Amino acid sequence: TNGVRYFGPGVYHEGILRLNNDETIYIDEGAVVYASIHADGVQNIRILGRGILDNSENVEEILFPVEKLGDGSVDVGNSRRDHAIHLVDCSNIELEGITIRDSLVYNVACFGCENGVIRNCKAIGCWRYNSDGIDLHNCRDMRVTGCFVRTYDDSLCAKGLTGYRFDTCENILFEKCVVWNDWGKAFEIGAETRAEHLRNITFRDCDAIHLTGPAMDIMNVDYGRVHDVLYEDIRIEYDSVIQPPALQKDDETPYVENPTSTYMPPAFYCEIVKHPEYSSGLERRGYIYDVTLRNIRIHADRMPSSSLRGYDEEHAVFNIAVEGLFLNDRRIGTLEEAGFHLGEYVRNVTIH
C-alpha cells in the first residue's frame, strides 16, 4: 500500500527508519525490527502493529571520557544515543500496539509535537539509566492511553526544553496506564521545565505496581509555571520490602540486597529547586500551583511520606488540594496522617 512500510513476521535490521508526511510503519505480529524510528517536522504519521521494535543495535557513541562515574556531577552528555522513537515538531501522530524493547535511552520521546495518541504500547527490557518510558516535551493535545511501561528511569513524563516550536507543554492526558518503575519517578512533571507553562496535565486511572522513587512527582528545576495539574484515580502498590536505589560506580562493586530494608519511596514529591545538573545554570525559577490529588489509593503496610518545598517567597508551591487519599481502604483525614511534610515556601495545602 502506498505510504505504508510493512514489516511482516521475521527479523529486520534497519538502523534508523525516518518517517515522512502521511506515512505509516506497520510492524506485524511476529516481526522484530531492530531500529530507531525518527521523524522531524512531518504530519499524519503512524507507527502501528503487534510486533517488536528493538533499539539494542543502535549502540551509543562515546564522545569523550568521563573522569568520575556515578557521583551525579556529570550528565549523560558524553555519549550520543538514539531514542527508540524520536519525534520532533510533528503533528497528527498515532502510535498503537507495538512493544518497544531494550531502548538505549527514552522509549518514546516527543518534542514540540501536537495532536497525538499513543495507545496500547508496551516498553520492556529497559535496563540502562535514562531509559524513560514516554516523555512529552513542549507538546500539546497529546493522549497516552492503555500503555504498559517498565522503565529504568522516569516512566510517564511531561517536560519542557528550549529549541522547539511551542513554549508550553499543555493539554496532556495519561490514562489507563500501568507502570513498573525500576529507577526514577512513575508519574512525573519535570525535572526539566523550560517552558513558560506546563498546564492542563492529567494522570488518570493509572497503576504503579512497582516503585523505587516517587510515585507522583513535580520537580521544577527551571522557569516554567506548572499549574492546573490533576492526579485522579491513581493506585499505588508498595512491596513489603523495597530496595533503595543505588548507583554502581565501578564494575567491581556488587549489588547488595538488604532483606530487611525499610526504604519506602514517597507517594508525592513536589519541589522547586535549582539543580546542579538539570537546571543548566539558569537562574530564573518557576512556580507550582493549582494541583489536585483526587482518589489516590495506596496499597501498603504503612503510609509513605510526601514532601513539598518551594524555592523562595515568590517562587512557591501553593493551592495543593488532596481530595480523597486512602491507605488500603481507610480514608486519610489529616495532612499529618497522610505523611505530608511541608517545607519552606508552601502555602494552602488542604486535605478532605
N, C-alpha and C positions, 0 to 999 in steps of 0.2 A: 504494500500500500504506500502511496506517495506520502512522504513526511513521517513515516514510521520506520524506525530501526528496530528490527525484531531479532531477539536472541532466543532461539528455541533450546530444548534440552541439550546440554553439553557444557564444555568448559571453554572460555574465551579469555584471551589476554589482550587487552585493549589499551593499556596505558591511560591516556586521558581522552574521554569522549566529550566533544563540545556540541552543545545544543544550539541550534539556530531558531529563528522565528518559526512558529507553527510546526514544531517538531515534537515527536513522541519517541521515547525509548521504552520498549516493552521487553522486560526480562521474564520469560515464561517459567512456569514451574519446571524444575529440573535443570535450569540453567544456572551456572556460576560464572559471573562476569568479573574478572579481575580488572578493576578500573577505578578512576575518579571521574565524576561527571561534572563538567563546568558549563556555566552559561553566563554571559555578560551583556546586559543591555538588550535583552530579547523579550518577546512576549508570546503568550499562548504556547507554553511548553508543558510536557507531561513526562513523568517517569513512573511507569506502571508495571504491574506484573505480580507474580508469586515466586519469583526466583531470588537469587542471592547476588548482591553487589559486594564484592570483596575488595577492600582497599589495601591489602597487605603487600602487594607487589610494587606499590609506589613508595619506594624506600626514601627515607629522609636524606637530605643533602646537608652535611655539616659545613657551616660557613666559617666558623672559627672555633678554636678550642676554648673551653671554659676552665678557669682556674679552680674554682671550688664548686662542687656539686652539692645540691640538696640543702643549702642553707638559706634559700629564699632570696638571695641577693642578686641573682641573675635570672632573667626571664627566659622564655624559650626562643628568643630571637637569634640564637646561634645556629639554628637549623631552618631549612625550608621543607615544609611538609604540605601535602595536599589534603584538604578535607575530602571525605568520600563524596559528598555532594556540595558544590560550591556555586552559589547563585548570587550574582551581583546586579543590582538595578534592573531586575526582571519583573514582569507583570503577568497576571493571569497564569498561575502556576498550579499544577496538580501533581502531587506525589502520592502514590497509593499502592499498598500491598507488599512492597518488596521487603526483604531482610538485608540490612547492611551489616557486614561482618568485618571485624578486625581493622577498624579505622585507625589511620595514623594520627589524626587529630580530630576535629569535630566530625560527627556523622552527617548532620545536615547543617550547613552554615549559610544563612541568608543575610545579605547586606543590601539595604536600600530597596527591598522588594515590596510588592503590594499585590493584593487580591490573590491570595494563595490558600490552598488547603493541603494539609499533609495528613493522610488518613491511613490508618491500619498498617503503619510501617513498624518494623522491628529493628532494634540495634542491639547486637550482641558481640561478644568476643573483644570487648574494649578493655585492654589491659595496660595500655600506655597512659601516662599522665597527659592531660589535656584532651582525652578522647570524650569530649562533651557529646551530649545527645542531640538535641535540636535547639539551635541558638538563632534567635531572630534579632538582628542588629538594624536599628533605624528602619524598621519595617512598618507597614500599615495594612490594616484589614487582612490579617492572617489568622487562620484557624488550624490548630493541631488537634486531631481527634482520634481516639481509639488506638493510640500507639503504645508499644512496649519498648522501654529503653533500659538496658543495663549498661551503665557507663562507669568509666574510671575518671570522671570529673563531673562538672555540673550537668544535670540531666535535661531539664526543660528551662530555657532562659530567654528573657528579653533584655537586650543590651543596647548601648549607644556608643558609636565610634564616629570620628570625623572622616570626611572624604567621600561621603555617599550623598545621594540626591535628596534625602529627607533629613531635616534636623530634628525630627521627632521619632519616637517609637510608640505607636498608638493603635488602638482597636485590635488588640491581640487576645486570642482565646485559646487556652489549653484546656481540653476537656476529655474526660473518659480515658485517661492515660494511666498506665501502670509503670512505676519507676522502681528499679533496683539500683541503688547508688553505692558504689564501692569507694568513692572518694569525692569530696566536694559537697555540693548542695543539690537538693532534689528539685524544688520549685523556686526558681531564683529570678530576681530582677537585679542586674548588675553582674559583676562588680563594676565593669566599665559603664559609665553613664554619661558619655559625651554626646548628649542630645539635649536640646532645650527643654523638651518634655518627654517623659516616659509615662504614658497615661492611658486610661481605659484598658487596663491589662487584667485579665481574669484567668484564674486557675480554678476549674470547677469539676467536681465529680471525678477526682483522681485519687489513686492509691500509691503510697510509698510503702513498699513491702520489705525494704532493707535500707538502712542508713549507716553512714559513717560521719556525716556532717549535718548541718541544719536541714530540717525538712522544708520549711518556708523561710526564704531569705531575701532581704532587700539590703544590698550593700552599695551605697552611693559613694564612690571614690572620686567623682568628677563634679561637674556643674549642673547636671540635669535636675529638673523638678520631677520627682517621682510622686505621682498622685493619682487618685481615682483607681485604686487597686483593690481587687476583690479575690480573696481565697474563700471558696464556698464548697461545702460538701467534700472536704478533704479527709481521707482516712490514712492514718499514720501508724504503722506497725513497728514496734521495737522488739528486737530479740531479747531474750532473758540475759544473755551475755554478749556484749558488743566490744570488739577490739578497737582501741583508739588508733586513728590514722598515724602511720609512721613513714617518714621519708628515708629511703635507703640511700646512704651517702657513698657507699662503695660496694663493689661486687662481693667483698668478703663478709659483709655484715648480714647475718641471717635474720630472718623474721622470727621473733619470739612471741608465741601466743600465750596470753595470760588467761587461764581458765576461770580465774576469779575476778576478772576485770569488772569494775563498777562504772566504766565510762558510759555516758548517755548523751548522744547528740542533742542539741537544742531543738525544740519544736519550732520556734520562731525567733529569727535573729534580724535585727533592723539597726543599721548604723550608717552615719555619715562620717567619713574619715578620710584623711589624706594618707594614701597608701604608698609606701616607698617604691613599689614596682608598678602597680596598676594605674596610679594617678598620672604617670608620665611627667612628673614635675609641675603639673598645672596647679596654680594657686587658687583658682576660682572654685568655690564649693557650692553644693546644691542643697536640696530640700527633700524631705519625705513627709507627705501628709495625705489625709483622707484615705486611709487604708482600713478595710473591713475584713475581719476573720469571722466567717459565718458557718456554723455547724461543722466544727473541727472535731474529729473523733480520734482520740489517741488510744491505741491498744497497747498497754504496757503494764508492768507490775508496780510502777510508780510514775509520778508526774515528771516529765522532763522540764528543764528550765527554758525560759525565754528571756531575751535581753534586748533592750532598746537604748540607743545612745545618739545624741545629736553632736554637732561639731562646735557651734557657738550659739550665742543668743539668737542671732538671725537665722543661721542655718541649722534649724531644729527639726525634730521629729514630733509631729503633732496630729491630733484628730485620728487616733487609732481606736477603732471600735471592735470589741470581741462580742459577737452575738451568737453565743452557744458554743461552749468549749466543754468537751466530755472526756473524762478518763474512764475508759471502758463504757459502762452505761450510766456513770454518775456525772451529773452536770456540775461544773465548777462555777462557784458563785463570786469569788473574790480574786483580785489580781495576786494576792499573796498565795492563795491556794493554787492558783494557776502557775506559780513559779516564775512570775514576771519580775525581772529585775530592771528597774527604770533608772538609767544613768543620767548624766548631765544633759540639759537642753532637750528634755522630753516633756511634752505638755498634752493634757487632755486625752488620757488613755482610760477607756471605760470597758467594763465587762458586765454583761447581763444575760 
